[in-house]
Amino acid sequence: MKYDKIVALSKENSKKKAEIVIAEIEKMLLRKERVTVTGLEKITGFSNSFFYRNQEVKDAIKSAQLQQGECYNPKKVISDIALERKTEALKEKVSQMKREMLKLERDNEYLEKKNTELKKTIEELSAELRRINE
């Protein structure tokens, strides 16, 4: 009976560790960090052998590495992040310029209307001046 209890506790402990490792793998993927056994050892504090003996963890690591791709390049990740930030800044600048353009178009319409009114006033005054000079 004691042996069965020890085995059950060991399996439960192993399952909890596997859940922790899988959660850390997901966090690493979100942070765009390279998923490696060494990195997971440092983060979790679990032994190297645990990662290779536990099939669920081994599969999760392999899956994450395939998801990241064989040609993982941290410099590319950094440049992608910088490019994304630059794109967002440019989108904001475009939006700001569109708002400015709309304001200028409204101002232009107002000035064209005012110009038309002033031309009409000039024509009226010119006509009145001609009548006075005749």
C-alpha positions as CSV (number, residue, x, y, z in Angstrom):
1,M,0.0,0.0,0.0
2,K,2.8,2.4,0.9
3,Y,4.4,1.8,-2.6
4,D,1.1,2.6,-4.4
5,K,0.8,5.8,-2.4
6,I,4.3,6.9,-3.2
7,V,3.8,6.2,-6.9
8,A,0.5,8.2,-6.9
9,L,2.2,11.1,-5.1
10,S,5.1,11.0,-7.6
11,K,2.8,11.1,-10.6
12,E,0.8,13.9,-9.1
13,N,4.0,15.9,-8.4
14,S,5.2,15.2,-11.9
15,K,1.9,16.4,-13.4
16,K,2.0,19.6,-11.4
17,K,5.6,20.2,-12.6
18,A,4.5,19.5,-16.2
19,E,1.7,22.1,-15.9
20,I,4.2,24.7,-14.6
21,V,6.6,23.9,-17.4
22,I,3.9,24.2,-20.0
23,A,2.7,27.5,-18.6
24,E,6.4,28.8,-18.7
25,I,6.7,27.6,-22.3
26,E,3.6,29.6,-23.2
27,K,5.0,32.7,-21.5
28,M,8.3,32.3,-23.4
29,L,6.4,32.1,-26.6
30,L,4.5,35.2,-25.8
31,R,7.7,37.0,-24.9
32,K,9.2,35.6,-28.2
33,E,12.0,34.0,-26.2
34,R,13.8,30.9,-27.6
35,V,12.3,27.8,-25.9
36,T,15.2,25.6,-24.7
37,V,15.6,23.0,-22.0
38,T,18.4,25.1,-20.4
39,G,16.2,28.2,-20.3
40,L,13.3,26.2,-18.8
41,E,15.7,24.7,-16.2
42,K,16.8,28.2,-15.1
43,I,13.2,29.5,-15.0
44,T,11.6,26.5,-13.2
45,G,14.5,25.1,-11.2
46,F,13.6,21.6,-12.3
47,S,16.3,19.1,-13.2
48,N,17.5,18.5,-16.8
49,S,16.4,14.9,-16.7
50,F,12.8,15.9,-15.9
51,F,12.5,17.6,-19.2
52,Y,13.7,14.6,-21.1
53,R,11.9,11.9,-19.1
54,N,8.5,13.4,-18.9
55,Q,6.9,12.8,-22.3
56,E,4.2,15.5,-22.0
57,V,6.9,18.1,-21.3
58,K,9.2,16.7,-24.0
59,D,6.3,17.0,-26.6
60,A,5.4,20.5,-25.4
61,I,9.0,21.7,-25.8
62,K,9.3,20.1,-29.3
63,S,6.0,21.6,-30.3
64,A,7.0,25.1,-29.1
65,Q,10.4,24.8,-30.9
66,L,8.6,23.8,-34.2
67,Q,6.2,26.7,-33.7
68,Q,9.1,29.1,-33.4
69,G,10.8,27.6,-36.4
70,E,14.2,26.1,-36.8
71,C,15.8,29.4,-37.9
72,Y,15.0,31.3,-34.8
73,N,16.8,34.6,-34.9
74,P,16.6,36.9,-31.8
75,K,17.9,39.9,-33.8
76,K,15.0,39.4,-36.2
77,V,12.5,39.4,-33.3
78,I,14.0,42.7,-32.0
79,S,13.9,44.3,-35.5
80,D,10.3,43.1,-35.9
81,I,9.3,44.7,-32.6
82,A,11.1,48.0,-33.6
83,L,9.5,47.9,-37.1
84,E,6.1,47.3,-35.5
85,R,6.6,50.4,-33.2
86,K,7.7,52.4,-36.2
87,T,4.7,51.3,-38.1
88,E,2.4,52.4,-35.3
89,A,4.1,55.8,-35.0
90,L,3.7,56.3,-38.8
91,K,0.0,55.3,-38.6
92,E,-0.5,57.9,-35.9
93,K,1.3,60.5,-38.0
94,V,-0.9,59.6,-41.0
95,S,-4.0,60.0,-38.9
96,Q,-2.8,63.3,-37.5
97,M,-2.0,64.5,-41.1
98,K,-5.5,63.5,-42.3
99,R,-7.1,65.5,-39.5
100,E,-4.9,68.5,-40.4
101,M,-5.8,68.0,-44.1
102,L,-9.6,68.0,-43.3
103,K,-9.1,71.2,-41.2
104,L,-7.3,72.9,-44.1
105,E,-9.9,71.8,-46.5
106,R,-12.6,73.4,-44.3
107,D,-10.5,76.5,-44.0
108,N,-10.0,76.6,-47.8
109,E,-13.8,76.3,-48.4
110,Y,-14.4,79.1,-46.0
111,L,-11.8,81.3,-47.7
112,E,-13.1,80.5,-51.2
113,K,-16.6,81.5,-50.0
114,K,-15.2,84.7,-48.5
115,N,-13.3,85.4,-51.7
116,T,-16.4,85.0,-53.8
117,E,-18.3,87.4,-51.5
118,L,-15.5,90.0,-51.7
119,K,-15.4,89.7,-55.5
120,K,-19.1,90.3,-55.6
121,T,-18.7,93.3,-53.3
122,I,-15.9,94.7,-55.6
123,E,-18.1,94.3,-58.7
124,E,-20.9,96.1,-56.9
125,L,-18.6,98.9,-55.8
126,S,-17.1,99.1,-59.3
127,A,-20.5,99.3,-60.9
128,E,-21.6,102.1,-58.4
129,L,-18.3,103.9,-59.1
130,R,-19.0,103.8,-62.8
131,R,-22.5,105.2,-62.3
132,I,-21.1,108.0,-60.2
133,N,-18.4,108.9,-62.8
134,E,-20.8,109.0,-65.7
